[in-house]
Amino acid sequence: MDLNNKTVWITGASSGIGRALALECAEHGASVILSARNTEKLTALKNTLPGDGHLVITIDLSKPEHVYDDITKLMPTLPPIDILINNGGVSQRSLFLENDFKVYRQLMEVNYFGLVALTKAVLPSMVARKHGSVVAISSVAGKVGSKFRTGYSGSKYAVVGFMDCLRAEVAQYNINCLTICPGSIKTNIAHNSLNNQGVAQNKAEDSIENGMDVSLAAKKMVKAIQANKQEIVIGKGLSKWSVTIKRFFPTLFNYLTAKVEYR
Ligand SMILES: NC(=O)c1ccc[n+]([C@@H]2O[C@H](COP(=O)([O-])OP(=O)(O)OC[C@H]3O[C@@H](n4cnc5c(N)ncnc54)[C@H](OP(=O)(O)O)[C@@H]3O)[C@@H](O)[C@H]2O)c1
């Protein structure tokens, strides 16, 4: 879908991939609705975006029922949404045997139920117009597993499954569903990743520090939206190729993930 004069709603727009996507979409002539918890950062970003019609809607994805109720009420007051990009999310770096159980709920609430809730609130307006695009930022961790990510991978695999089913259901309404699976992209994701108590670990990691430049990643994502793709993997090095390696050499891949501590 061409982005010019379209309205694009982006969650997780206060940082990293979401922020870069907002800039890229606005460059292509879209009006952007910016969502996340940090209203101050969203407002500062809104004031730097080219073009007009941009809005800030503060959302806490960890409260999916509130997201659904609040946004359903708000929808009639908003411009028609052409593209919904469910990007907001949080990662994890902690071992299953050491994790407090609540960490699993935290990850599912934000990465899965929050995404489902917002999509459920926005989608009926796309169906009514027989036009739209739903995008989900899953992860390479939604296609392959590795240590320290049992909760994160579980939530991102769930997103892939949700999107596959949704795609089948809404194709008849001319709505495209694109699942984006990034590998390592240089953002604050490592700092914000939850530890075994569900608290941000607040430290950098080599894989992310050496990851793909976030603006380049956003450009590739926007190209995929313009081309109405259904699923893409974006990243560099091992993080990009791991999906293919697992598909063709699953036993080797599983052997390696048990040996390697990928951070
Ligand atoms: N960077 C990577 O290597 C990579 C790889 C694969 C997938 N991803 C996925 O890409 C997406 C964006 O991550 P990023 O790399 O840009 O990380 P990031 O810099 O940490 O940004 C995460 C964004 O999600 C928002 N968010 C977190 N918890 C939220 C909540 N409870 N409610 C609403 N918004 C929330 C944050 O905003 P507030 O704190 O203001 O709420 C922030 O805008 C995530 O879904 C992540 O899983 C990233």
The ligand as a Gaussian input file, in Angstrom:
#p B3LYP/6-31G(d) Opt

LIG

0 1
 N       15.647000      -4.622000      18.373000
 C       15.652000      -5.898000      18.024000
 O       16.701000      -6.512000      17.822000
 C       14.340000      -6.622000      17.825000
 C       14.383000      -7.902000      17.261000
 C       13.213000      -8.593000      17.101000
 C       11.993000      -8.028000      17.437000
 N       11.969000      -6.801000      17.985000
 C       10.666000      -6.247000      18.360000
 O       10.541000      -4.937000      17.887000
 C        9.631000      -4.212000      18.715000
 C       10.245000      -2.872000      19.092000
 O       11.384000      -3.102000      19.897000
 P       12.663000      -2.137000      19.883000
 O       13.803000      -2.944000      19.461000
 O       12.360000      -0.889000      19.194000
 O       12.826000      -1.925000      21.467000
 P       12.742000      -0.632000      22.396000
 O       13.664000       0.412000      21.907000
 O       12.898000      -1.142000      23.784000
 O       11.243000      -0.108000      22.174000
 C       10.140000      -0.790000      22.717000
 C        8.891000       0.057000      22.520000
 O        7.759000      -0.667000      23.041000
 C        7.048000       0.199000      23.944000
 N        6.458000      -0.567000      25.031000
 C        7.081000      -1.407000      25.896000
 N        6.213000      -1.833000      26.838000
 C        5.009000      -1.228000      26.553000
 C        3.734000      -1.243000      27.170000
 N        3.481000      -1.943000      28.294000
 N        2.757000      -0.509000      26.621000
 C        2.981000       0.222000      25.521000
 N        4.159000       0.291000      24.880000
 C        5.168000      -0.433000      25.405000
 C        8.102000       1.176000      24.482000
 O        7.488000       2.401000      24.856000
 P        7.198000       2.907000      26.352000
 O        8.310000       2.421000      27.225000
 O        7.139000       4.399000      26.201000
 O        5.869000       2.331000      26.700000
 C        8.970000       1.387000      23.257000
 O        8.421000       2.409000      22.454000
 C        9.339000      -5.136000      19.916000
 O        8.102000      -5.778000      19.720000
 C       10.464000      -6.133000      19.862000
 O       10.117000      -7.366000      20.440000
 C       13.122000      -6.086000      18.193000

